[in-house]
Amino acid sequence: MLPNTDPVNKISILSRGMAL
């Protein structure tokens, strides 16, 4: 997995985590 340095990418990952 690529390092999530972008804030938007981080939010996207958090959103996916919450969805799951």
mmCIF file of the N, C-alpha and C atoms, coordinates in Angstrom:
data_MODEL
# 
_entry.id   MODEL 
# 
loop_
_atom_site.group_PDB 
_atom_site.id 
_atom_site.type_symbol 
_atom_site.label_atom_id 
_atom_site.label_alt_id 
_atom_site.label_comp_id 
_atom_site.label_asym_id 
_atom_site.label_entity_id 
_atom_site.label_seq_id 
_atom_site.pdbx_PDB_ins_code 
_atom_site.Cartn_x 
_atom_site.Cartn_y 
_atom_site.Cartn_z 
_atom_site.occupancy 
_atom_site.B_iso_or_equiv 
_atom_site.pdbx_formal_charge 
_atom_site.auth_seq_id 
_atom_site.auth_comp_id 
_atom_site.auth_asym_id 
_atom_site.auth_atom_id 
_atom_site.pdbx_PDB_model_num 
ATOM 1  N N  . MET A 1 1  ? 0.856   -1.211 0.000  1.00 0.00 ? 1  MET A N  1 
ATOM 2  C CA . MET A 1 1  ? 0.000   0.000  0.000  1.00 0.00 ? 1  MET A CA 1 
ATOM 3  C C  . MET A 1 1  ? 0.879   1.244  0.000  1.00 0.00 ? 1  MET A C  1 
ATOM 4  N N  . LEU A 1 2  ? 0.406   2.274  -0.694 1.00 0.00 ? 2  LEU A N  1 
ATOM 5  C CA . LEU A 1 2  ? 1.184   3.518  -0.766 1.00 0.00 ? 2  LEU A CA 1 
ATOM 6  C C  . LEU A 1 2  ? 0.976   4.338  0.501  1.00 0.00 ? 2  LEU A C  1 
ATOM 7  N N  . PRO A 1 3  ? 1.992   5.097  0.894  1.00 0.00 ? 3  PRO A N  1 
ATOM 8  C CA . PRO A 1 3  ? 1.872   5.933  2.095  1.00 0.00 ? 3  PRO A CA 1 
ATOM 9  C C  . PRO A 1 3  ? 0.864   7.049  1.883  1.00 0.00 ? 3  PRO A C  1 
ATOM 10 N N  . ASN A 1 4  ? -0.130  7.110  2.761  1.00 0.00 ? 4  ASN A N  1 
ATOM 11 C CA . ASN A 1 4  ? -1.170  8.147  2.624  1.00 0.00 ? 4  ASN A CA 1 
ATOM 12 C C  . ASN A 1 4  ? -0.658  9.464  3.212  1.00 0.00 ? 4  ASN A C  1 
ATOM 13 N N  . THR A 1 5  ? 0.013   10.247 2.348  1.00 0.00 ? 5  THR A N  1 
ATOM 14 C CA . THR A 1 5  ? 0.567   11.526 2.809  1.00 0.00 ? 5  THR A CA 1 
ATOM 15 C C  . THR A 1 5  ? -0.450  12.642 2.590  1.00 0.00 ? 5  THR A C  1 
ATOM 16 N N  . ASP A 1 6  ? -1.310  12.473 1.590  1.00 0.00 ? 6  ASP A N  1 
ATOM 17 C CA . ASP A 1 6  ? -2.307  13.518 1.313  1.00 0.00 ? 6  ASP A CA 1 
ATOM 18 C C  . ASP A 1 6  ? -3.434  13.469 2.343  1.00 0.00 ? 6  ASP A C  1 
ATOM 19 N N  . PRO A 1 7  ? -3.865  14.625 2.848  1.00 0.00 ? 7  PRO A N  1 
ATOM 20 C CA . PRO A 1 7  ? -4.950  14.663 3.833  1.00 0.00 ? 7  PRO A CA 1 
ATOM 21 C C  . PRO A 1 7  ? -6.242  14.090 3.268  1.00 0.00 ? 7  PRO A C  1 
ATOM 22 N N  . VAL A 1 8  ? -6.492  14.365 1.985  1.00 0.00 ? 8  VAL A N  1 
ATOM 23 C CA . VAL A 1 8  ? -7.723  13.862 1.354  1.00 0.00 ? 8  VAL A CA 1 
ATOM 24 C C  . VAL A 1 8  ? -7.691  12.341 1.323  1.00 0.00 ? 8  VAL A C  1 
ATOM 25 N N  . ASN A 1 9  ? -6.526  11.791 0.988  1.00 0.00 ? 9  ASN A N  1 
ATOM 26 C CA . ASN A 1 9  ? -6.392  10.333 0.933  1.00 0.00 ? 9  ASN A CA 1 
ATOM 27 C C  . ASN A 1 9  ? -6.626  9.750  2.322  1.00 0.00 ? 9  ASN A C  1 
ATOM 28 N N  . LYS A 1 10 ? -6.093  10.429 3.331  1.00 0.00 ? 10 LYS A N  1 
ATOM 29 C CA . LYS A 1 10 ? -6.246  9.954  4.707  1.00 0.00 ? 10 LYS A CA 1 
ATOM 30 C C  . LYS A 1 10 ? -7.723  9.932  5.080  1.00 0.00 ? 10 LYS A C  1 
ATOM 31 N N  . ILE A 1 11 ? -8.444  10.992 4.722  1.00 0.00 ? 11 ILE A N  1 
ATOM 32 C CA . ILE A 1 11 ? -9.877  11.069 5.031  1.00 0.00 ? 11 ILE A CA 1 
ATOM 33 C C  . ILE A 1 11 ? -10.609 9.941  4.304  1.00 0.00 ? 11 ILE A C  1 
ATOM 34 N N  . SER A 1 12 ? -10.193 9.689  3.055  1.00 0.00 ? 12 SER A N  1 
ATOM 35 C CA . SER A 1 12 ? -10.838 8.636  2.270  1.00 0.00 ? 12 SER A CA 1 
ATOM 36 C C  . SER A 1 12 ? -10.665 7.287  2.964  1.00 0.00 ? 12 SER A C  1 
ATOM 37 N N  . ILE A 1 13 ? -9.448  7.031  3.450  1.00 0.00 ? 13 ILE A N  1 
ATOM 38 C CA . ILE A 1 13 ? -9.174  5.766  4.135  1.00 0.00 ? 13 ILE A CA 1 
ATOM 39 C C  . ILE A 1 13 ? -10.006 5.676  5.412  1.00 0.00 ? 13 ILE A C  1 
ATOM 40 N N  . LEU A 1 14 ? -10.081 6.787  6.153  1.00 0.00 ? 14 LEU A N  1 
ATOM 41 C CA . LEU A 1 14 ? -10.864 6.790  7.396  1.00 0.00 ? 14 LEU A CA 1 
ATOM 42 C C  . LEU A 1 14 ? -12.329 6.531  7.077  1.00 0.00 ? 14 LEU A C  1 
ATOM 43 N N  . SER A 1 15 ? -12.812 7.140  5.988  1.00 0.00 ? 15 SER A N  1 
ATOM 44 C CA . SER A 1 15 ? -14.219 6.972  5.611  1.00 0.00 ? 15 SER A CA 1 
ATOM 45 C C  . SER A 1 15 ? -14.489 5.505  5.290  1.00 0.00 ? 15 SER A C  1 
ATOM 46 N N  . ARG A 1 16 ? -13.560 4.886  4.552  1.00 0.00 ? 16 ARG A N  1 
ATOM 47 C CA . ARG A 1 16 ? -13.736 3.482  4.201  1.00 0.00 ? 16 ARG A CA 1 
ATOM 48 C C  . ARG A 1 16 ? -13.702 2.619  5.458  1.00 0.00 ? 16 ARG A C  1 
ATOM 49 N N  . GLY A 1 17 ? -12.815 2.968  6.376  1.00 0.00 ? 17 GLY A N  1 
ATOM 50 C CA . GLY A 1 17 ? -12.704 2.204  7.622  1.00 0.00 ? 17 GLY A CA 1 
ATOM 51 C C  . GLY A 1 17 ? -14.002 2.282  8.416  1.00 0.00 ? 17 GLY A C  1 
ATOM 52 N N  . MET A 1 18 ? -14.587 3.476  8.476  1.00 0.00 ? 18 MET A N  1 
ATOM 53 C CA . MET A 1 18 ? -15.839 3.642  9.225  1.00 0.00 ? 18 MET A CA 1 
ATOM 54 C C  . MET A 1 18 ? -16.969 2.900  8.523  1.00 0.00 ? 18 MET A C  1 
ATOM 55 N N  . ALA A 1 19 ? -16.953 2.911  7.182  1.00 0.00 ? 19 ALA A N  1 
ATOM 56 C CA . ALA A 1 19 ? -17.996 2.235  6.416  1.00 0.00 ? 19 ALA A CA 1 
ATOM 57 C C  . ALA A 1 19 ? -17.963 0.737  6.739  1.00 0.00 ? 19 ALA A C  1 
ATOM 58 N N  . LEU A 1 20 ? -16.746 0.190  6.850  1.00 0.00 ? 20 LEU A N  1 
ATOM 59 C CA . LEU A 1 20 ? -16.618 -1.226 7.159  1.00 0.00 ? 20 LEU A CA 1 
ATOM 60 C C  . LEU A 1 20 ? -16.917 -1.432 8.639  1.00 0.00 ? 20 LEU A C  1 
# 
